[in-house]
């Protein structure tokens, strides 16, 4: 399919497929010499050992933190199919669901905090939850960011790179805005193809190049990804690891018993879930 044809169809294809801080200002230098104790302290190497990664079994045992996945945040349109409407969240519904998390005592955490917990067993706050957003809709900046900022919630965003800077999709500047606001940016492949169907000549385009492009936009490394359609296979995981991803997010399948960090499970809250229903699923599904 030609690139122009793909872009004109991107919104419909994505909706049909997704089921399965700025540096501190330096202070003026002082002319007084540092104390001997301070100099000695700064020269003393740390003796603390690096954290020990958990075994796959330990990671699986820690995989009880709810992870939510959202897509487009907008009002329904007349041409939206019934199926598409299960993945479109009207802004008022999204705000209500976020307020339900707050009122239900949940604490949204960063993606890095979740991965650290899974890998090393680091502590998390009471009732943690991770919020994620797939595909790269411009509504993630215009609709999600203000609500998340108002509530003080971090989240992770996984855009396709083929649609960046196109109408109705995130721009490079908007990605940098999200990053500066404390959000995590990860990859979602180049053009949303199922990873379990990729051929050997496609891995660089779909995994390596998006990772490098996002890192160039943001000015720092990117090491997380989400699978298009939420679909993966055991054969895919070695390619994901080889591309340098620390962790990857799927949808509803159980995590892989050998590489659970590359198959972190999520659920998609439909717009029909009111506050009690959403909170009930967080308790029961994880």
N, C-alpha and C positions, 0 to 999 in steps of 0.2 A: 504494500500500500504506500502510495506516495505520502511524503510528510505533510503536504497541504491537505490531502484528504483525511489524514489521521487527525489533524488539529480540528477540522470542522466537525469530526465525529467524536472527539475526546470525551465531552461531557456525557453523551449517551452511553458510550462504551464503558466508562468508569462506573456509572450508576448501575449498569446492567451486570457488572462483573465483580463488585466488591463484596459480595456476600460470603460465597464460601468464605555586659554593663560597661559602660565606658570605663577606662582605667582611671584610677584616682589621680588627682593633680598632685605632683610631687611637691613636698614642702621644701622651703629654703634650707640649704645645708648649713649646719652649725660649725663654728670655728673652734669649738672646744673639743679636745681630744676625748675619745671614748674611754670609759673606765676600764681598768684592767680586767675586772670580772666580766664586763660585757664583751670585751674582745676575746677573752678566753672562751666564753660561752658560745660565741658565734663561730669560733674555730673548732669547737668540739663536735665531731661527727655524731649523728644520731645512732644510738645503739638499739633502737626498736627494730624488731624483725618485720619484714613486709608481711602483709596478711597472707594467709594460706588459702588458696582456692578450695572450695568444697568439692567433694566427689559429686558425680551426677546424681547419686541417691540423695545427698544432702541438699543439692539445688532443688530437686524435685520436692523434697519435704518442705522447702521454704516457699514453694510456688503456690501460695494461697492469697496473694495480694490481688485484689480486683483490678483489672485493666479494662478501660472502656475505649471504644473506637467509634469516632464520629466521621461523617463525610460532609456533604453540603449543608450549610446552615442558611436556609432561605424559606420564603413562603412557597407553598405549592402553586404550580402552574397548571393550566387546563390540560396541557399535553403530557403531564407527568403520569406515567403508568402507576397502577396500584403497587407494583413491585418497587418501582423507583421511590415511591412515597415511604417505603419502609426504611429508606436510607437518607431521606431528606428531613432535617430537623428544623421546624420553624423557629425563628429567634426567640419568641416568647416561651416555647416549650424548652428550648435549650437553657434559657435563664432559669426557668422553674426547676429543671433537673439539677443544675449547678447549685441552686439554693437548697435543694433537697439534700445534697451531699453535705453542705455546710450545716444545715439544721439537724442532720442525722449524725453529726459528730465525726464525719469522715475528714481526713486530712490529705488533700492531693499532694503528691510528692513528685520529684523530678525522675526522669527516666534513669539517670545515673544513680540516684539513690536506690531505686528498685534493683538495678543490675548489681550494684555493690552488695545489697542485702542477699540477693540470690547467690552470688558468687562467693562472697566472703562471710556472710552472716552478720553484717553490720546492722545496727539497731535502726528501727523505723518508729515513727510516732504511732500512737494508738489509731486504729482504724484507717490505715493508709489506703490510697487509691491512686492509680495513674490514669491520666486523661490523654488520649492520643487522637490525632486527626490525620486521615489519609487523603492522598491524591493531590492536594495543593490548590483547592478552591480559594478564590480571592475572599470568600466569606470567612475564611479562617482568620484573616487579618481584620476585616471590616466588622464582623459579628462576634467571633469568638474572643479575640484579643481584648476588647473593652470589658466584656463580662469577666473574663479570667483576671484581668488587672484589677477590676473593682473588688473582686473577692479575694485577691491575693493568691490565686491558684496558679501553679506552674503546669505545663503540659508539654507534650512532644508532638511535632508535626512532621509528616512524611510525604513530601511532594514528589510527583514524577518530575523529572527534569525536562522532558520534551515540551511541557506546556508552560514553563516559566516565561514570564514577560509577555504572555499572550492574553487577549481579552478574557476576563472572568477567571483568570488564574493568578496565582501569586507572582509578584515581580521580585527581582533580586533585592530591591530596596525594602520591600515588605518582609522578605525573609530576614534581612538584617534587623528590621524593627522587632520582629518576633524574638530573635536571638538576644538583642539588647534588653528586651523585657524579661529575660530569664527563661525563655522557652528553649526547648531542645529541638534541633533540626536533624532529621535523619533522612535516609534515602528510601525511595519507593520504586526503584528501577528507572530506566529511561522512559519507556512508553507503556508500562503497565501490562507486560506480558506474563503469563503464568511461568514461574521459574521451573516447574516440573516438566515443561515442554521445550526448554531452551536447548539449543545445540551448542557444540563446542566453540563455534565461532561467534557466539552471542554473549558469552559471559562477560567479556571486557566491556562491551557496550552497555549491558544491563546492570552490572554490579560495580565494576571498577570506575568507569567514567562518571556516573552520577556521584559517587563518593568524592571523587577529585573535584568535580564541578562545584558541588556544595561547599567543600572546604575552601575553594578559591573565593567564592562569594562571601563566606562568613569570616575568612581569615583565621580559621582554626580547624583542626581535624574533625571529621565526622565518622563515627564508628558504630552507628545503629542503623537498622533498616527494618522495613515492614514489607511482607510479601504481598504482591498484588493478588487480589481475590482471597487473601489469607491462606493461599495454598502453597504447600511445600512438599518435598519428598526427601527421604533419607539421602538420596544421591545428590541433592542440591546442597546439602549442608557443608560438604567439603569445599565447594566453590565459594560459598558465603564466607567461610573461615579464611580461605586463601585470599579473598579480596580485602581482608583486614577488618571485618565487622566483628565487634565484640559481642553483640547480642542482636537478635532479630525477633520480630513479632509476627505471629500468625493470627488466626481467629479461633475457631472453636475446637480444633482437634486437641487431644491430650499431648503434652510436650513429649518430645523424643526422649527416650530413656537414656540414651548415650550422650546427647548434646542438648540438654534442656534449655541452655542459655540462647540457643539459636532457634528455639521454637516456643517463645513465651506466648501464652494463650491470652486472648482478649474476647470480649463480647461487644455486640453492637446494640445499644439501647434504641429501640424504635421510638418514634414520636408519640406512640400511644401509651408509653409508660408514664404514669403519673408518679408523684413522689413516693408513695408507699410501695408501688410496684418496683420502681428502680431500686429502692433500698432492700426490698425483699430479695431481688436477684443478686445483689452484691453479697448478701449473707448466704444464699443457697448455692450459687453457681461457682463460688470459689471456696 
